Every structure is written in C-alpha cells, then in structure tokens.
C-alpha cells in the first residue's frame, strides 16, 4: 500500500524534516552547582532573550536531571515555555533569573572563613567554645569576599580561618 519516506542516499544521517511546536517551547538550562538547590519541579522562573530585551518571559520547571555534569559542574534543567504569541523562536539564547527564597539568610564573609570540602561548602560557627559545622551554599564572590546562604543568623560568630582538620565539636578559644 505504499512505501516509507526516508532520506535519499545510503547512509544519510540528515533528517528529511523537523517538526516544531512554536506555541510550546522547551528551555534547556545548565544551572551552576551553587544554585541547584533553589529550583524544584513546578517552580516558575523569568527569563529574557537578547533580541527582545524589553520583554520578560515566564517558564515552568518541568524536569531536573538530578545529577551534575562533572565537566561543567552544573545540573541540566528543562522548562516549559508557553509561546502563544510566537515571539520566541527555537534556538534563541535565554538568560534566566533564579528566584532565591525570601527567607534565605544571605551573608557576606571573608573567603578564608569558607571551607570547601568534597562534601560541599561549610562554615564553622563558634557556639559555647565549640565548633558547629554549618552547610552553606556559595553565591557571588569578589577577590576576598563571598556571599553565602545557610542556617545562620546575624550575630553568629564564625571561625575566621578554619582548616579541614577542624570538625564538629572542636574546642575553640575566643
């Protein structure tokens, strides 16, 4: 009753055509490791594209890879983008804004106060002359300062220059 349509020539790997639904696009993003904990499935993010700088678009997180690309130290995340107006075109480059939770404790500390271990980033908080290990996420940084997010409150005393030999419960002299 007929024949299948296929690319011409033996061994041709080029597709005959590609179908695209321009009303619903998929935005694939590699999120740097330091921001991976801030997005989950269903979250909404805003983004812009260079060719339409005055417009902001919305996307909803659909899939998270759940693992880091070891080379790029980032997680691949896919988002659905409604595009009824068809202003966006497949292949455009987007710059997304990752919303940080309003309750995120943000602090600027000296880089020397941050421990970078194989388990992640930590600071040591001095509490009753003992070290308490606090897991943090690293944000923006300058030459000698770094922004951190974690379970800290204003007034907490941090060890200024911790070493990896220091651990939970180490006695600290004020």
ZAMARGU-4260 file (C-alpha; in steps of 0.2 Angstrom, whole numbers, plus 5000, padded with zeros to 4 digits):
<rodrens>
0) 5000/5000/5000 | 5015/5012/4999 | 5032/5015/5004 | 5041/5023/5019 | 5048/5041/5016
5) 5066/5042/5020 | 5082/5052/5017 | 5090/5050/5000 | 5106/5041/4998 | 5113/5027/5008
10) 5120/5031/5025 | 5112/5048/5025 | 5110/5054/5043 | 5102/5071/5039 | 5083/5071/5044
15) 5071/5074/5030 | 5062/5087/5041 | 5060/5093/5059 | 5043/5096/5067 | 5042/5111/5079
20) 5028/5116/5090 | 5031/5135/5092 | 5016/5138/5104 | 5025/5127/5117 | 5044/5128/5118
25) 5056/5119/5129 | 5070/5129/5138 | 5085/5118/5142 | 5097/5126/5155 | 5113/5121/5164
30) 5112/5128/5181 | 5128/5131/5191 | 5131/5119/5205 | 5129/5133/5218 | 5111/5137/5213
35) 5104/5119/5210 | 5096/5118/5227 | 5085/5133/5223 | 5074/5126/5209 | 5062/5111/5210
40) 5049/5104/5198 | 5034/5116/5196 | 5044/5132/5200 | 5042/5147/5189 | 5057/5157/5183
45) 5058/5173/5172 | 5070/5175/5158 | 5075/5187/5144 | 5082/5185/5126 | 5094/5197/5118
50) 5083/5200/5103 | 5069/5206/5114 | 5077/5215/5128 | 5062/5224/5134 | 5052/5209/5137
55) 5052/5196/5151 | 5045/5179/5148 | 5040/5165/5160 | 5045/5147/5161 | 5040/5132/5172
60) 5052/5119/5178 | 5047/5103/5171 | 5062/5091/5173 | 5078/5091/5184 | 5092/5079/5179
65) 5096/5075/5197 | 5114/5074/5194 | 5129/5086/5190 | 5138/5086/5174 | 5155/5083/5180
70) 5164/5093/5167 | 5153/5109/5169 | 5148/5106/5187 | 5130/5111/5183 | 5113/5102/5183
75) 5103/5101/5167 | 5085/5108/5169 | 5071/5108/5157 | 5057/5121/5157 | 5041/5123/5148
80) 5038/5140/5140 | 5021/5145/5133 | 5023/5155/5117 | 5006/5158/5111 | 5012/5175/5103
85) 5026/5166/5094 | 5038/5180/5099 | 5051/5167/5104 | 5060/5156/5091 | 5068/5139/5094
90) 5086/5141/5096 | 5086/5158/5104 | 5098/5160/5119 | 5090/5164/5136 | 5096/5172/5152
95) 5086/5166/5167 | 5083/5174/5184 | 5083/5161/5198 | 5072/5167/5212 | 5080/5165/5229
100) 5068/5161/5244 | 5063/5177/5253 | 5069/5168/5270 | 5086/5164/5263 | 5099/5170/5275
105) 5112/5179/5265 | 5129/5185/5272 | 5145/5191/5265 | 5160/5184/5273 | 5179/5183/5270
110) 5183/5169/5258 | 5196/5162/5271 | 5181/5158/5283 | 5173/5146/5270 | 5178/5128/5270
115) 5177/5120/5253 | 5176/5101/5255 | 5172/5086/5245 | 5155/5086/5254 | 5151/5104/5250
120) 5154/5121/5257 | 5154/5124/5276 | 5157/5137/5289 | 5162/5134/5307 | 5151/5143/5319
125) 5158/5146/5337 | 5145/5140/5350 | 5149/5138/5368 | 5168/5137/5363 | 5164/5123/5352
130) 5164/5122/5333 | 5147/5119/5324 | 5148/5114/5306 | 5135/5123/5296 | 5132/5118/5277
135) 5130/5134/5266 | 5128/5137/5248 | 5140/5149/5239 | 5134/5164/5229 | 5143/5178/5221
140) 5161/5182/5226 | 5174/5195/5224 | 5193/5194/5227 | 5192/5192/5245 | 5173/5190/5250
145) 5160/5178/5246 | 5141/5178/5248 | 5134/5163/5257 | 5116/5156/5261 | 5113/5145/5275
150) 5106/5142/5293 | 5115/5157/5301 | 5108/5172/5310 | 5115/5189/5312 | 5127/5190/5327
155) 5133/5172/5324 | 5152/5171/5327 | 5161/5161/5313 | 5179/5154/5314 | 5189/5167/5303
160) 5201/5154/5296 | 5195/5136/5298 | 5205/5121/5292 | 5199/5104/5286 | 5206/5097/5302
165) 5194/5106/5312 | 5177/5097/5314 | 5161/5097/5323 | 5164/5099/5342 | 5182/5105/5341
170) 5186/5117/5355 | 5188/5135/5350 | 5197/5148/5360 | 5189/5165/5359
</rodrens>
